[in-house]
Amino acid sequence: MDVRKFRQGDEKELWELFYNTIHNVNILDYDKAQVAAWAPDDLDINFAVQKFRELDPLVVIQDGKIIGYADIQSDGC
């Protein structure tokens, strides 16, 4: 497992990880309204691309696949 800085081009895989985590892994933790708000089926991928670029996360890679990410913003959040 390796941790590296976000690279442009990671956005689609990060969105898929986020979406699948909300809709499949943690689906019992959220109600339908939360799922629809956080990971909508019809999200414009350009919005997701911009958000991940703004977050500039650290990305966790295993066997060439992104398996996680985390970010800490300048305000500590």
C-alpha positions as CSV (number, residue, x, y, z in Angstrom):
1,M,0.0,0.0,0.0
2,D,1.3,3.4,-0.9
3,V,0.2,7.0,-0.1
4,R,0.8,9.8,-2.6
5,K,-0.4,13.2,-3.4
6,F,-3.4,13.6,-5.7
7,R,-2.7,13.8,-9.4
8,Q,-4.9,15.2,-12.1
9,G,-6.5,12.2,-13.7
10,D,-7.4,10.6,-10.3
11,E,-10.8,12.3,-10.2
12,K,-12.9,9.7,-12.0
13,E,-11.6,6.9,-9.9
14,L,-12.0,9.0,-6.7
15,W,-15.6,9.8,-7.6
16,E,-16.3,6.1,-8.2
17,L,-14.8,5.2,-4.9
18,F,-16.8,7.9,-3.1
19,Y,-20.0,6.9,-4.9
20,N,-19.7,3.2,-4.3
21,T,-18.8,3.7,-0.6
22,I,-21.9,5.8,0.0
23,H,-24.2,3.6,-2.1
24,N,-22.9,0.2,-1.2
25,V,-20.5,0.0,1.7
26,N,-22.2,2.5,4.1
27,I,-25.7,2.4,2.7
28,L,-27.2,1.5,6.0
29,D,-25.6,4.5,7.7
30,Y,-27.5,7.1,5.6
31,D,-31.1,7.7,4.7
32,K,-32.2,8.1,1.1
33,A,-32.1,11.9,1.2
34,Q,-28.5,11.9,2.5
35,V,-27.4,9.4,-0.2
36,A,-29.1,11.5,-2.9
37,A,-27.4,14.7,-1.6
38,W,-23.9,13.3,-1.1
39,A,-23.6,11.0,-4.1
40,P,-26.4,11.7,-6.7
41,D,-26.7,9.4,-9.6
42,D,-26.9,12.3,-12.0
43,L,-23.9,14.3,-10.7
44,D,-22.1,16.3,-13.4
45,I,-18.6,14.7,-13.4
46,N,-17.1,18.1,-14.1
47,F,-18.3,19.2,-10.6
48,A,-16.7,16.1,-9.0
49,V,-13.4,16.8,-10.9
50,Q,-13.3,20.4,-9.6
51,K,-14.1,19.4,-6.0
52,F,-11.3,16.7,-6.0
53,R,-8.9,19.2,-7.4
54,E,-9.8,21.7,-4.7
55,L,-9.5,19.2,-2.0
56,D,-6.0,18.1,-3.3
57,P,-6.2,14.8,-1.2
58,L,-3.7,12.2,-0.3
59,V,-4.5,9.1,-2.2
60,V,-4.0,5.5,-1.1
61,I,-2.9,3.0,-3.8
62,Q,-2.9,-0.8,-3.6
63,D,-2.1,-3.0,-6.6
64,G,-2.4,0.1,-8.9
65,K,-5.9,1.0,-7.7
66,I,-7.1,3.8,-5.5
67,I,-8.5,2.3,-2.4
68,G,-8.9,5.4,-0.2
69,Y,-8.2,9.1,0.1
70,A,-8.0,11.8,2.8
71,D,-7.6,15.5,2.9
72,I,-6.9,18.2,5.5
73,Q,-7.7,21.7,4.5
74,S,-5.8,24.8,5.6
75,D,-8.4,25.6,8.3
76,G,-7.8,22.1,9.8
77,C,-11.0,20.6,8.5
